[in-house]
Amino acid sequence: MRVITTTILIGLMAGSTASAAPHAPDEDDVASATIEDRSFRSDFDGSDQKYVVLLPPETSPDQPVSLLVALHGHGADRWQFVRQTRGECRATRDVAGSHRMIMVSPDYRATTSWMGPAAESDVVQLIRTLKTRWKIRRVILCGGSMGGTAALTFTARHPKLVDAVVALNGTANLVEYDRFQDAIAKSFGGSKQQVPDEYRQRSAEFFPQRFTMPVATTTGGQDTTVPATSVLRLMDGIRQHNPHTLIIHRPAGGHQTTYDDTKRALEFVITASQEAASKENTNE
């Protein structure tokens, strides 16, 4: 495994919601985080796969810590959530920093992933690998656009690996979705006509019962790139059995989520997952 370590400045939001065990950061903690550009040999096909880790100051392998996995959008790579200044990316970094979470942004087969079989296998392997490096207590999955879709797909496929999920402007139905079809077909191993089961099993809308963890989604009523309807239907299904849901739908919104809405969604699932963990510990 190759490691390249650098340091960048990441400003944390003042007034961020405190975690269950609040940390009072000193000035250096608030000002910076360490970035590691890493790679691993994929069990799926033996290829070299990359991911970026943002470590809060003084992170110790023996210290319990939560993991935030951020999945980039179509056309981007692992650096999107680490470097971009758009609201979704800044809010994700800030929330991770304010809660002293380890933030990981994988390529998950990079620009045209769509959480096909190879990407799915890589993310499973990555989460399990990270759990051997650090004392991970909770795994929170988030992503925007293709990454929002991927977050929902992965959670539907591996609910036991995910403690909370946030999907920003994603789709929950790849059977009906009609954009980026060449890229999706390449990722899934064929078109909707050739491998229909692949499209169905990666469509979270068909599996609302698997979403037992805290879930938050953001959608825009004027989003023509990734229309909101399937995610709204999914959330209606999830709410039938799961009270820990947050739907932020902006009727006039497009294919983007603001800083404030992203932060609100992430803070919601973090708080809900902390409460669920405390309740489990009380019942043990």
C-alpha positions in Angstrom: 0.0 0.0 0.0 1.5 3.3 -1.1 1.0 6.4 1.1 1.5 10.1 0.2 0.9 12.5 3.1 0.3 16.2 2.9 -1.4 18.8 5.0 -4.0 21.4 3.9 -6.0 23.9 5.8 -9.7 23.1 6.3 -11.8 25.8 8.0 -14.4 24.4 10.4 -17.8 26.0 10.8 -18.3 28.0 14.0 -21.3 26.8 15.9 -21.4 23.2 14.5 -23.5 20.8 16.4 -21.4 18.9 19.0 -21.0 15.2 19.0 -22.2 13.0 21.9 -18.8 13.2 23.4 -17.8 16.8 22.4 -14.2 17.6 21.6 -12.9 21.0 22.5 -10.4 21.6 19.6 -7.5 23.8 20.1 -6.5 26.3 17.4 -4.4 23.9 15.5 -7.1 21.2 15.5 -9.6 23.6 13.9 -7.1 24.9 11.4 -5.8 21.8 9.7 -6.2 18.1 8.9 -3.7 15.6 7.5 -4.4 14.2 4.0 -3.1 10.8 2.9 -3.4 9.7 -0.7 -3.5 5.9 -0.5 -4.0 2.9 -2.8 -4.8 -0.7 -2.4 -4.8 -3.9 -4.5 -8.4 -4.7 -5.4 -9.6 -8.1 -4.5 -12.1 -7.8 -7.5 -9.6 -7.8 -10.3 -6.1 -7.1 -8.8 -6.1 -3.5 -10.0 -4.6 -0.6 -8.1 -7.3 1.5 -6.6 -6.9 4.9 -4.9 -8.6 6.7 -2.0 -7.9 9.9 0.0 -8.0 10.0 3.8 -8.5 13.1 5.9 -7.3 12.6 9.4 -8.2 14.9 12.3 -5.3 16.0 14.4 -3.8 13.4 16.8 -5.8 10.5 15.5 -4.7 7.3 17.2 -5.3 3.7 16.1 -6.5 3.0 19.7 -9.0 5.9 19.8 -12.7 5.1 18.9 -13.6 7.2 15.8 -16.4 7.4 13.3 -15.8 7.1 9.5 -17.4 9.3 6.9 -17.1 7.9 3.4 -17.7 10.6 0.7 -18.5 9.4 -2.8 -17.9 11.8 -5.7 -20.1 12.5 -8.7 -19.9 11.6 -12.4 -16.8 12.9 -14.1 -15.0 13.5 -10.9 -12.6 11.4 -8.8 -11.5 11.0 -5.2 -10.4 14.6 -4.9 -13.8 16.2 -5.4 -14.9 16.2 -1.8 -11.4 16.9 -0.6 -10.6 20.0 -2.8 -13.7 21.5 -4.3 -15.3 24.6 -2.7 -18.9 23.9 -3.7 -21.3 23.7 -0.8 -21.7 20.0 -0.7 -18.0 19.4 -0.5 -17.1 22.2 2.0 -20.0 21.2 4.3 -18.9 17.5 4.3 -15.3 18.4 5.2 -16.5 20.8 7.9 -18.9 18.4 9.5 -16.3 15.6 9.5 -13.8 18.0 11.1 -16.1 19.3 13.7 -16.9 15.8 14.8 -13.3 14.6 14.6 -14.3 11.9 12.1 -12.0 10.2 9.6 -13.2 11.2 6.2 -12.4 8.9 3.3 -13.0 9.7 -0.4 -12.4 6.7 -2.7 -12.1 6.7 -6.5 -14.5 3.7 -6.5 -13.6 3.2 -10.2 -13.4 7.0 -10.7 -15.2 9.1 -13.2 -18.0 6.7 -14.4 -18.4 4.4 -11.4 -22.2 4.3 -10.8 -21.5 1.7 -8.1 -21.2 -1.3 -10.4 -19.9 -4.7 -9.2 -16.2 -3.6 -9.2 -16.9 -0.3 -7.3 -19.1 -2.1 -4.9 -16.4 -4.7 -4.1 -13.8 -2.0 -3.7 -15.9 -0.1 -1.2 -16.6 -3.2 0.8 -12.9 -4.0 0.8 -12.0 -0.5 1.8 -14.3 -0.3 4.7 -13.1 -3.6 6.1 -9.5 -2.5 5.6 -10.0 0.8 7.4 -11.6 -1.1 10.3 -8.4 -3.0 10.8 -6.4 0.3 10.8 -8.6 2.3 13.2 -11.1 1.6 15.9 -14.2 2.5 13.7 -17.4 2.8 15.8 -19.7 4.1 13.1 -19.6 4.2 9.2 -21.6 7.0 7.6 -21.9 7.0 3.8 -22.6 10.2 1.8 -22.3 11.3 -1.8 -23.5 13.8 -4.4 -25.2 13.1 -7.8 -23.7 9.8 -9.0 -22.2 9.6 -5.5 -25.6 10.1 -4.0 -27.0 7.3 -6.1 -24.0 5.2 -5.2 -24.5 5.8 -1.5 -28.1 4.5 -1.8 -27.1 1.6 -3.9 -24.3 0.5 -1.6 -26.5 0.8 1.5 -29.2 -1.3 -0.1 -26.6 -3.9 -1.0 -24.7 -3.9 2.3 -26.9 -2.4 5.1 -24.9 -4.1 7.8 -21.8 -2.1 6.8 -23.6 1.3 7.0 -24.7 3.0 10.2 -26.2 6.1 8.4 -26.5 7.4 4.9 -26.9 10.8 3.2 -27.7 11.1 -0.6 -27.4 14.5 -2.2 -29.3 14.8 -5.5 -29.1 11.1 -6.4 -31.5 8.6 -8.0 -32.9 5.5 -6.4 -34.1 3.9 -9.6 -31.6 2.9 -12.3 -34.2 0.9 -14.2 -36.0 4.1 -15.2 -33.1 6.5 -15.1 -32.1 7.4 -18.7 -29.0 9.6 -18.5 -25.3 8.5 -18.8 -26.4 5.2 -20.2 -23.1 4.3 -21.9 -21.2 4.8 -18.7 -23.7 2.9 -16.6 -23.8 0.0 -19.1 -20.0 -0.2 -19.0 -20.0 -0.2 -15.2 -22.9 -2.7 -14.9 -21.6 -5.1 -17.6 -24.4 -4.4 -20.1 -27.5 -2.4 -21.0 -30.8 -2.6 -19.3 -31.9 -5.1 -21.9 -28.8 -7.2 -21.6 -28.5 -7.4 -17.8 -31.9 -6.1 -16.3 -31.3 -7.7 -12.9 -28.1 -5.7 -12.5 -30.1 -2.4 -12.8 -32.8 -3.6 -10.5 -30.6 -4.9 -7.7 -28.7 -1.6 -7.7 -31.9 0.5 -7.5 -32.5 1.3 -3.8 -36.2 2.1 -4.4 -37.0 -1.6 -4.6 -35.5 -2.3 -1.2 -36.8 0.3 1.3 -37.0 -2.3 4.1 -33.2 -2.6 4.1 -32.8 1.1 5.2 -33.1 0.6 9.0 -30.3 3.2 9.7 -30.7 7.0 9.8 -31.2 8.3 6.2 -31.2 11.9 4.9 -31.8 12.9 1.3 -31.7 16.2 -0.6 -33.5 16.7 -3.9 -34.4 19.6 -6.3 -37.8 19.8 -8.0 -36.2 21.4 -11.1 -33.4 18.8 -11.3 -33.3 17.5 -14.8 -29.9 15.8 -14.5 -31.0 13.4 -11.8 -34.8 13.9 -11.3 -36.0 13.7 -7.7 -39.0 11.4 -8.0 -37.4 8.1 -7.3 -35.7 9.3 -4.1 -38.9 10.8 -2.9 -40.7 7.5 -3.5 -37.9 5.6 -1.7 -38.1 7.9 1.3 -41.9 7.5 1.5 -41.2 3.7 1.7 -38.5 4.0 4.3 -40.6 6.3 6.5 -43.2 3.5 6.8 -40.8 1.6 9.1 -38.0 4.0 10.0 -38.6 7.2 11.9 -35.0 8.4 11.5 -35.4 10.0 8.1 -34.9 13.5 6.8 -36.1 14.7 3.4 -34.9 18.1 2.2 -36.7 18.8 -1.0 -36.5 22.2 -2.7 -39.2 22.5 -5.3 -37.4 25.3 -7.1 -34.0 23.7 -6.6 -31.8 22.2 -9.3 -29.0 19.7 -9.4 -27.1 20.9 -6.4 -27.4 21.1 -2.6 -26.5 24.1 -0.6 -23.9 24.2 2.2 -26.6 24.6 4.8 -28.7 21.7 3.5 -25.7 19.4 3.3 -24.7 20.3 6.8 -28.2 19.8 8.1 -28.5 16.4 6.4 -25.1 15.2 7.8 -25.8 16.5 11.3 -29.1 14.8 11.3 -27.8 11.3 10.6 -24.8 11.7 12.9 -27.0 12.7 15.8 -29.5 9.9 15.1 -26.8 7.3 14.7 -25.2 8.5 18.0 -28.6 8.2 19.8 -29.1 4.7 18.3 -25.7 3.6 19.5 -26.3 5.0 23.0 -29.7 3.1 23.1 -28.0 -0.1 22.1 -25.4 0.3 24.7 -28.0 0.9 27.4 -29.9 -2.2 26.4 -26.9 -4.4 26.5 
